[in-house]
Amino acid sequence: MNDRHYFDHAASSPLHPDVAETMLEVMRETVGNASSMHAFGRAARQRINRARDLIAEGLGCEPGELMFTSGGTESDNAAIAGTARARRKQGKTHIITSAVEHHAVLHTCDALEQEGFRVTRLPVDETGRVSVDDVREALTPDTAVVTIMHGNNEVGTIQPIEEIGELTRAAGVPFHVDAVQSLGTEPIDLGRLPVDLMSFSAHKINGPQGVGALYIARGTPFEPLLHGGNQERKRRPGTENVAAIAGFARAFERCVNERETKKLFLDKLRSTWIERLAAIAGEDRIAVNGNPLHRLPHIANISFAGLDTETLLMNLDLAGVAASSGSACTSGSLERSHVLKAMNLPRWRLESAVRFSFGLGNTMEEIELAAQKLKRFCAGLVLPTRRLIQARDQTSTAYRSSCSRHPHRQKSRESEGRMVRRTLAAQRSHSGDGLAVVRRRTRCGMEPRADLRRRCRSYCRRRFGSQVEGCGDRKVFLPKRMR
């Protein structure tokens, strides 16, 4: 039995064997450039046309409205920048987005802001959902484009894109939707949805990495990002990746045909995993982030009271469980999730959140096996309850606020820490709740026992790019099995 468990499908899903076979067939048999006029070129062009027709039919749009790209990031950049720049010629220089978008959207908006565009970043509620009323109030006569994602890649919250689309259509404003994470689990009918642009990526649906698509409704103002060829109706020049496009189409065909069955199974995997974690850590020591009703079936973002994200991920990795702290595009950094920050969650939930996501290859048996590994990992931990963590955060915040009001009180980390510990100790003496005594820890969280120091330094080199100074020389609270 495999002792490693891949619970990070939202970052990238494994390539399906049928997709790999289709791509190998194209690589072996198709050698021509799809823009060439000879027989080899025409054969390559036919492969692309068949793939485009198949995907367009499944999405409910015309084949000519579908443009192949290198993935979701390019699709988002092309949709937002291409439409905004085209609309600028009409005097429209305002962009509306939300604070929880993927960085491919947020950073594109930042770049356009440097070009003179005005950007409105809408807030979200504590579940990560955008208010339709906020969109209505943000729309102005000079709005160039509205871009709101379908399903969030970190917490799985689904946005009310139909209601937002009706507003934008009534206002005559192009509406872009990032549907990279929801393709394959949520029904998408572009012939019915009030959407003008929509982004997709193949590697989220068990297709190849490096290929995606952008839907551009007929008549939508658009300027290409690239120049130098007539491919994709002059909207995206460059020689097409025929094998990847064919693989995308095969993966899309599978996910459409199996969507309803797959969705039910993924939702069962998710709910079972949450139940097992609640049983292991205690229901009052975990919190599920995101909207409980409007959500994707395969993503579970969970916070663990009393632990931090980096230590959790490291120990999960050592236990053979692959998870992440959020978007794969930023998970290598130590910054906290911008999505959870925008949701205004308590500090303990922000600092201990881990994203688990499920897909092809995961089974109920695997969920149970992974849960047993986590049970052994948590056996030596005595975690504080959410109430104690919230009390700590409130005390720390109150202390910092007091110091800001009185500049002569030069606070230090030591004095603040002593105050927080005294408060928690007093509350714990009345509540009877247990609290882990966390000693100074290394960056990666490993205990400095002699037989673990080498393992710790090796992990740090792999995780952080270089050995962390002093790594393995300071103590942390760890499960009994690692003592």
C-alpha positions, 0 to 999 in steps of 0.5 A: 500500500502506498504510504504517501497521500496526495491531498493537494489536487487544487495545486495540480492534479495527476495526469490521467492515463487516458490523457497521457495516451492521447498525448503520446499518440499525437507526439508520435504521429503528428509532426507538422506545424498547424499553420503549414499548408501541406498535409502534415500541417493540415493534420495538426490543424485538424487535431486542434480543431477537433479539440476546440469543437469538443471543448466548445460543445461541452461549455456551450459556446462557439468554437471561434469564441475559444482561445487556447493559452498556456494556462490559467495565468495567461488566460486571466492576464489576457482577459483583464488586460486585453479587455481593459486596454481595448475599453480604455479607447472608449474612455473606460478606465475603471476595473472592479475585482475582489480581494480574494482573487488569484494572484494572476488577477490581483497582480494584473490589476496592480500592473494596470493600476500603474498604467493609469487604471483605477481599481476597486477591490471589493471586500468579502464576508467571513466566508469569502463571498462577495456581496452583489450589492457591493458590486452594484455600488462599485459600478460606474459609467467608466467601468471597463471590466469586472473580474470575479472568480467562480470558485476560490482556489484556497477556501473553495467558496463559490461566488454569485457569478450569475447575479453579478453577471446580470448586473454587468450585462445591464450596465454594458460592462464586460464580465470576466470569470476565473473558472480555473478551479471550478471546471470539472466539478461545477456545471458551466453553460456559457450559452446561458451564463451572463459572462463575457470572458472565462478562464480555464486550465487543463492541469486542474482536471487531470490534463497536462500542465502548460495549456489552458483556454480563454472564452471570449464572447463574440463582440467583446472588446479585446486587445491581444497581449502578444504579437507576431502571428495569426494563430488563434484568430490573431488573438494569441500568436505562437505555434500551438502545442498540439499534443497538450491541446489534444490532452486538454480535450481528452481530460475535459471530455472525461470530467464532463461525462463523470462530473456528477458522480465525481462531485458526490464522491469528492464531497464524501471524501472531504466531509469524511476527512473533516470528521476524522480531523475533528475526532482526532484534534477535537471539534473545539480545536479546529475550524473549517474556513469558507462558505458551508453552502456555496463551496467546491466539493474537493477543497477543505481549508482547516485551521488548527488551534495552537499550531502554525501552518509551517510546522503543520505542513512540515510534519504532514510532509514527513508523515507522507501527507501532501497539503498546502497553505494556499495557492501553489503560486505563493505557497513557497513564501512565508506570508499569510494567505491574502484570502484569509486576511480578506475574510478577517478571520481571527489571528489563530485561524490565519496562522494555522490554516492548511488546505487539503484538496482531493481528486483522482486516485484518492479513496476512502481507504486512503482517507482512513490511513492518512487519518491514522497517521495524523492521529499518531502525530497528534498523540503527544500534543495538548492543544489549546481550545479556540476560546483560549487562542482567541483570548490570547489574541485579544490580550495581545491586541489590547496590549499593542493598542495600549502601547500605541496610545502611550508612546513612552511605553516601549513594549518588547516581545518579551513583555508582551509574551509574558502578559499573554502567558499570564492571562492564559494561565489565569483563564486556564486555571478556571477552565481546566483546558490544557495548553501546550508549552511551546518552547523556542523552535527552529524555523522548520519546527524540528526538535534538536535531538542528535538523530533528528538534526541532520533530518531537520537541516536536510528538510530546511535545505529542501524547503527553504533553499538553504540551511537555516542558521541555527536550525536544529539547535533550539527546542520545540514541542513535538509529538511523542513519537519524535522525542 
